[in-house]
């Protein structure tokens, strides 16, 4: 099958996946009694039973489930995802999500860049110096990253780089938010603060936004670079054992050329997959990191929505996350075939 | 910390910034610094409101009040404060009909509606058309009448002794600039620079659109205006009103001239981050949950003598003090399944079950262990400081107390001689055989709002103790504890599909009647949810209303005593705690005032505060 045929086939399957996810999510949100009351965001303790009943009825929550799903699909296809509750100022759910998603993109991208920039060389060094001190050190870093609770690590970073640096008279990093309190309002092109700062030519705004993303992205990256490091190491070790590598060495090529020109490309393929899926996963929002650093992304937002029982937001969030994961998988699979000509679908 | 910026970090975010839409404690805290009312409070005096935007108030009779208005005051948009603006504001509140944008009962307009023709309004069971004809009917009640440029008359159909307190209310009592509101809510109602009030009201009735919900606003007369709103991060910034009129002569703190120029409300969900910001000088005031207070306070001092001493340089504390908020566990009867069929097992129709549950937890210890005295165990409905004075009864003794021996005896009795009948909600007896209160194999689930750690502890302890008793005595009964979101709790409770749930009442305005109706009237919120229906209570609530209308505070007190004692002795409500207010602020803040009438008093009145070196 040619690659474009493969893409078309996967895209068609994507629709079925989304329908399936929507059915499951809708049933879980509205079909199970007493679980996730869709009327919850519209209710308060000052209401009498009649008023509560009328409020829920006005939103269609007493209709048969299949009818509710039909109306929901109809509304979604016309761009109406419903309104969030008072916890999000009653705004349209799509508006709430769309305003926060760019922040998650910025954080996810930053974390992936750190993971790749640190994890890749560390993995390569580990493999090339297998069982030597640098390999052991890399293993310690990797395992520490995987084992450390994100909440604790984030707080430690805040404590050191915000609070103690301040106490010691050192320039400190911001501990929360995406920009400083009192930052000027700029034209929003992408919703991503660093990018918008640059596009506005406001270098101090962009720099301020960059400083704010440092600690949360390191927190996120630390957890994932361990996995990436170990994967690159394993992959490199496997490739370095191949006959063509032995041949390259026997031809007298320098180790540097052997590693970077011959081995690395093949060793990177699994890492590419992981990095792609990591980014897709982070786009769903890093709940704990966003909460600790008060990062206005969709991760922390989704927690609030669940605690408030807001099924409208949860359904949008779940569908978008499913879409991201499926598309990311498709892109990774396509890139896999591009990078490795041996791959055929 | 900036010299001119007060940074306030909270774990909640604002919902609406329109004083006639918002109905949330956090929003109130913002509104009270931006909008003003005809009457308000003289600093720390909680007893009697004083004329504020009004220069005087005359009670012609209990149904008629005339307000003279101060002259020379302008709204933040530069337009004049006058009688037209006052009546516009009250009419708008009535016509919004508490119906938008979030639904009936979700804004405070009902507090004004209760004073006039309630048959017109959604909150009182009507189904108004919200048509222009309906608007005409509302306006025809003449709740507010313009007598002259600086004189209005308020006409009540339901007099109340709480009228001055209601007029001093944040939200429903706020006076707004008509031109600013109309220009932003419904610009089409403005023609040749003149606003058409009728067209505006016709548009607003049942409409649901108001631009004041999320936008910066200059519609008030207050010492601060809303200069910045970020609906993504929930940041709200107030800046000092340079043309503020200065407040009334004789105000306790003198002429009001805001020294702090900017107030920045930030939503920071993680308490650890908030604490770090306070310690690092990044925040001026932060909210800290009770279980975390010793990250700032000295635990040693609290353990030694129960005092709250800051152990953090640069941080001081204010409080605790009264906050009109009572929490209790509510027992449902006539419980049905979600198809509406009456369950055969109705445990809390039996007083023995109610008392057994209430006796099975050490509420005092539980409240103290989690709140360190920042909540008080409750002995009945009305918290300390409730008006009229004397409403709170410190000697009231509930029928329950922590007593596991008693709890066991009650449970065994209830299971071995189960209740066979009780009354339906309409008073008729349930036929024999419909109810089977045998315990074997039954589960009683106790619901509460997720994140409420105090209730969780109380109910978890009670459940654990009762489950032990049940196991030891082979009763076959199981108690479980179920946390759910608030909205889910209210829908399940209001449809009486759960046996019991935590409930709470934060008063809207400090007057006993604000409790008696919702708590004890058969058509009030909680009895209608729990399916209680007692002639005695209805009679007493009616008596309270009559006493209130005639200014008979002795009669009000007699009724509240009768109601509270009835609830206590029959264990209709398991009262658990009164919440108290406590604040953590920078030592550089001066003149932080407390007034229990600010509902709630989580937020200060910034206009009289200042920054300066800490007092030694």
Interface residues (C-beta under 8 A of the other chain):
Chain A: X33 X34 X36 X37 X39 X40 X41 X42 X43 X44 X45 X46 X47 X48 X49 X50 X51 X52 X53 X54 X55 X56 X58 X85 X86 X87 X89 X90 X91 X99 X100 X103 X155 X158 X159 X162 X163 X166 X175 X176 X177 X178 X181 X182 X185 X291 X292 X293 X294 X296 X300 X304 X307 X308 X309
Chain B: X2 X5 X7 X13 X14 X15 X16 X23 X24 X101 X102 X103 X104 X105 X106 X110 X122 X123 X125 X213 X214 X228 X231 X232 X233 X235 X264 X266 X267 X268 X269 X270 X272 X273 X276 X277 X279 X280 X281 X282 X338 X450 X451 X484 X485 X486 X487 X488 X490 X491 X492 X494 X495 X497 X503 X504 X505 X518 X523 X524 X525 X528 X529
